[in-house]
Amino acid sequence: MPEITNDLMDMIIADESPSAVSDKIKDILFAKSAEKIDAATPDIAAKTFGADTEAEAESEAEVQDAVADNAAHISGEVAAEKASADQ
């Protein structure tokens, strides 16, 4: 980051156009903001979605089990198993 600040100082000393200096300042601020957002994103995501993800995974597993059971009933596998067990 110091090299960016050095670039900005060089631009000011060299009497670059005010719009170029302003664009450089905006770039520096954007870069600093992006770093802070990238650093905070995993923590915020974990707090926001962490607990829901575990509950959702359990719920999804229950749904998959129910679908598999019902598919076995619909396809007749359960009836075939009962018939073979009765014989």
KAPEUR-V342832 format. One record per backbone hydrogen bond with DSSP energy under -0.5 kcal/mol. CO is the residue of the C=O (numbers start at 1). NH is the residue of the N-H. If there is no record, write none. Layout:
CO;NH + CO;NH
//
This chain:
1;4 + 1;5 + 2;6 + 3;7 + 4;8 + 5;9 + 6;10 + 7;11 + 8;12 + 9;13 + 10;14 + 11;16 + 12;15 + 17;21 + 18;22 + 19;23 + 20;24 + 21;25 + 22;26 + 23;27 + 24;28 + 25;29 + 26;30 + 27;31 + 28;32 + 29;33 + 30;34 + 31;35 + 32;36 + 33;37 + 34;38 + 35;39 + 36;40 + 37;41 + 38;42 + 40;44 + 41;45 + 42;46 + 43;47 + 44;48 + 45;49 + 46;50 + 49;53 + 50;54 + 51;55 + 52;56 + 53;57 + 54;58 + 55;59 + 56;60 + 57;61 + 58;62 + 59;63 + 60;64 + 61;65 + 62;66 + 63;67 + 64;68 + 65;69 + 66;70 + 67;71 + 68;72 + 69;73 + 70;74 + 71;75 + 72;76 + 72;77 + 72;78 + 76;80 + 77;81 + 78;82 + 79;83 + 80;84 + 81;85 + 82;86 + 83;87
//
